[in-house]
Amino acid sequence: MVDTTSQLLLRTDDARGVTTLTLNRPAAFNALSEELLTDLQNNLDDLAQDKKLRVLIIAAIGKAFCAGHDLREMRADPSLHYYQKLFAQCGRMMMGIQTLHVPVIAKVQGIATAAGCQLVAQCDLAVASSDARFAVSGVNLGLFCSTPSVALSRNLSRKAAFEMLVTGDFISAQEAMEKGLVNHVAPPDALDAKVEELVSKILSKPSVALAMGKELFYKQLETGIDGAYTIAANTMACNMMDDSALEGVQAFLEKRSPQW
């Protein structure tokens, strides 16, 4: 493992293969500065090489989960080249979450706006505190949340996503769950336990199956249905050849617990 420690991004790794990356800019509402984006990218690149990794949790410290891009930085260099570079950097980081070989869980303890809401949507799973709120509010500043719309529209129905994008309105954690942005909502003092419940379920499954399944899940979503069935069938056949799948099926037939 390379040294990926940072004051802006805290990292903890446990013996189970669970890593937590914690956004640590509470005074700035954990806005995604260039440095923080770089720290996230470096950690994702490092974790992509970690064969022992099973789950990644993205969390935050403070009242906000993430308020999106750092607007002060954005105003300091108002040039097309800078903005293109910044949003491309953010896009690469977001795709690093999707291409990571393990499930990524957003643990949302506070507000998530603009690119912060995008970060939640980009994660494979999300658990939110009941007092968390979500918005893609760039339109209120005259800036349509175009890049957040990519992840948002792949989580919510089209009309629900578009309404959030054109109004900039906040939705509650409960509404976010009903719309498909988050999986679970828990009281603030039970957020950690709810995340751990999800982590434990993931850890009980074979890592090979989860890695193959995650890659296939996103690939087939972006493919026409005929092609989706083709790549899904090939993935399933390859998965079936893995020792964990062979053992799982045999255990089912023998009416016993699999030995993974």
HELIX and SHEET records of a PDB file:
HELIX    1   1 PRO A   26  ALA A   28  5                                   3    
HELIX    2   2 GLU A   34  LEU A   47  1                                  14    
HELIX    3   3 LEU A   71  ALA A   76  1                                   6    
HELIX    4   4 LEU A   80  THR A   99  1                                  20    
HELIX    5   5 ALA A  115  GLN A  122  1                                   8    
HELIX    6   6 SER A  137  LEU A  141  5                                   5    
HELIX    7   7 SER A  146  LEU A  152  1                                   7    
HELIX    8   8 ARG A  158  THR A  167  1                                  10    
HELIX    9   9 ALA A  173  LYS A  179  1                                   7    
HELIX   10  10 PRO A  188  ALA A  190  5                                   3    
HELIX   11  11 LEU A  191  LEU A  203  1                                  13    
HELIX   12  12 SER A  207  LEU A  221  1                                  15    
HELIX   13  13 ILE A  225  MET A  240  1                                  16    
HELIX   14  14 ASP A  243  LEU A  253  1                                  11    
SHEET    1   A 6 LEU A   9  ASP A  13  0                                        
SHEET    2   A 6 VAL A  18  LEU A  23 -1                                        
SHEET    3   A 6 VAL A  55  ALA A  60  1                                        
SHEET    4   A 6 VAL A 104  VAL A 108  1                                        
SHEET    5   A 6 LEU A 125  SER A 129  1                                        
SHEET    6   A 6 HIS A 184  ALA A 186  1                                        
SHEET    1   B 4 ALA A  64  CYS A  66  0                                        
SHEET    2   B 4 ILE A 111  THR A 113  1                                        
SHEET    3   B 4 ARG A 133  ALA A 135  1                                        
SHEET    4   B 4 ILE A 171  SER A 172 -1                                        
END                                                                             
